[in-house]
Amino acid sequence: MIKTVDLFELSRSLAGEWLKQFTYPWEALGGISDIILALGAGLDPEKYEQIREDVWVSRDAVISPSAHMGGPAIIGPRTEVRHCAFIRGSALVGEGCVVGNSTELKNVILFDGVQVPHYNYVGDSILGYKAHMGAGSITSNVKSDKTLVVVKAPHGDLYPTGRKKVGALLGDEVEIGCNAVLNPGTVVGRRSAVYPTTCARGIIPADSILKVSGEVVPKR
């Protein structure tokens, strides 16, 4: 349920073939910068423009003049990067995505069709095909005590990541409600939803709904 192949349709990202080597998606977080640089060097210059060092943007993407585009980064076809978006770097953004006003990205892979459209922070995270984060929802990627992040399953199993910074791993078609907080190491299975204002942690199974109370119910 939490393995890379269970969460993502890997054909929906330029990094799909690279991601196949990782059993768990958080294992890929340390290599995002390197894979962006490798992929960027091989992009078709007729389809992608290198707008500055280590930043490649599809020629049919729409980038607001006020957006900050830090590298390394790749912005895919027909993606929109809106007013005052902050691409800090190490961001691989797929096709048909929306990176919204005042949204910040750092060390992330956004699969095709992902929307982070309003005041979102997404750091040290991977968002699957057509995942959507509602306005104001964020990934928290560092624990308050600064210890290494451990992914916790509902039945008690623990998955040490070996990393101080792990945000969220969202499967394909996940919906995150407005102003939700995804605590470090949150994993949300495919097609699941997190209610607005919810504080999420641990593993949320596929085809489920996490309510504000913390109750997880099957999605109907």
Helices and strands as residue ranges (DSSP letters): H 4-7, G 10-12, H 16-19, G 25-31, H 32-41, E 48-52, E 55-58, E 62-63, E 68-69, E 73-75, E 80-81, E 86-93, E 98-101, E 104-110, E 115-118, E 121-127, E 132-133, E 138-139, E 150-152, E 158-160, E 168-170, E 175-176, E 181-182, E 186-188, E 193-194, E 199-200, E 203-204, E 208-210, E 216-218
